[in-house]
Amino acid sequence: MTTNPISATVPFDQDGIHHGFLRLPYSRNDSAWGSVMIPITVIANGKGPTALLTGGNHGDEYEGPVALQELAASLRPEQITGRVIILPMMNQPAFSAGLRCSPIDGGNMNRSFPGRPDGTVTQKICHYIASELVPLADIVLDFHSGGKTLDFLPFAAAHILDDKRQEDDCMAAMQAFNAPYSVRMLEIDNVGMFDTEVETQGKVFVTTELGGAGTSTARSVAIAKKGIRNLLIHAKIMAGNLDISDTIQLDMPDESCFVFAEKAGLVEYLVDLGDTVESGQPIARVWASDRTGTQPETLIAKRDGILTARHVPGLIKIGDFVGLVAVPL
């Protein structure tokens, strides 16, 4: 059996604060005996639940890394009972390049789980996280936003699962996170996702989409920071009272929530994020980008709901995601 070459420079079974790296040997042109160094923090205090908190699964999404960097620098052992494992930039190669996917092997980390110990750099990182870190956890929070190409209403999400008791636990954790929107989420492509791996291992899992457009805002980072604290309190790792505000409940019941472009060109949005739309209502038009005098392609909502996500760049390609219409509950 092949052993994963990644080694941790921090202990997972000792109380206190430990900052270090997951070190993956990576020989390359500019460093024959080089390594990929993935920052990690482990904070532990006695027996109790373990939370695995991750960001930078995609390298152009920033709310999670910002909030987790602050947590790693400020959380003290005496504030918790149990253990918190923090991976702010789990896809370090992509994060350092500001890219969604790894510049080393082109791998999309969130489509590469459970990985392989003898695979590409991305597959090795995924395998280590799946086989070494997820089994330690009772609850997992994986931060996402839209990156450079998408923008979202700020929401926390949990998935519909076959195991209804596990689903209930995930939904309760999502509600405790208490983002402005809370989504029962349908994934259009869940093969190889970190979400799927964690849920398959029977863990409580919460994810987010907290904005996007390749940046973060004061509001979106504040949502992330509040959500972390709430989740740690919910998991009984941290003492205190939940900070709860109103949250709008949304559902993604089927594929009719999604709108995709069937022509390339210049996209014009006719509604904005958060707007209410009706089935059959135009939400965007795609104009030709190489000629004048032609009529645009009109893209319509397939159901009533709220525009919850949209494409960011002004130019769009055939097959690109255009809009997500989620349904208020």
Order of alpha helices (4+ residues) and beta strands (2+ residues): beta-beta-beta-beta-alpha-beta-alpha-alpha-beta-beta-beta-alpha-beta-alpha-beta-alpha-beta-beta-beta-beta-beta-beta-beta-beta-beta
